Amino acid sequence: MSQSNPDLPAKPIGKPDAAARRTRLREFQTQLVERMQAARAGADTRVQRLGVMIGQRRWLLSLQEAGEILSVGAITKVPLTQDWYLGLLNVRGNLISVVDFARFVGQPATVPDKESRIVAFAPGLAFNCGLLVTRVLGLRNVADMEKDQAGEGDAQWTTHRYVDREAQEWTELDLSLVVQDPQFLHVGV
């Protein structure tokens, strides 16, 4: 039986170290990417959507429209733009516009933190943009949810509403319609 070294500080019990948390986060992100690719390829027969939290609201994004999930990096501000237009982000030599979608829909501005991400639009939309999201919640199967009626005053890019087994409301966001919205396209003040 090994003896503990009294000169070494004791590791707190029950609290994982930062390296272990990073490893688990990397594994989760890798699994999420693999599942998204399988769903896009049709290997997954369930009706999958990417669940995200934007502000205080849960949204569902089509896997054909949601592209890469990025960490929030250095966003370069652009003068004379709307308050919801955060600026430009350099992603491997490509510039993408970053929009605080919560602010765009009239909610309080999103304050980026360690859980915040940018969900880039898929290349198929031909629109170099990404949405700042409060959290990525993973893949959701809408076949397991109950379809709800769209609410009064919903924007034209809000296609369906769902309620999951935990009675949480999800709103499906059609990014192909968002990029056609004249207000979304007009970022200048």
Secondary structure, 3 states (H helix, E strand, C coil): CCCCCCCCCCCCCCCCCHHHHHHHHHHHHHHHHHHHHHHHCCCCCCCEEEEEEECCEEEEEECCCEEEEEECCCCECCCCECCCEEEEEEECCEEEEEEEHHHHCCCCCCCCCCCCEEEEECHHHCCCEEEEECEEEEEEEHHHCEEECCCCCCCCCEEEEEECCCCCEEEEECHHHHCCCHHHHCCEC
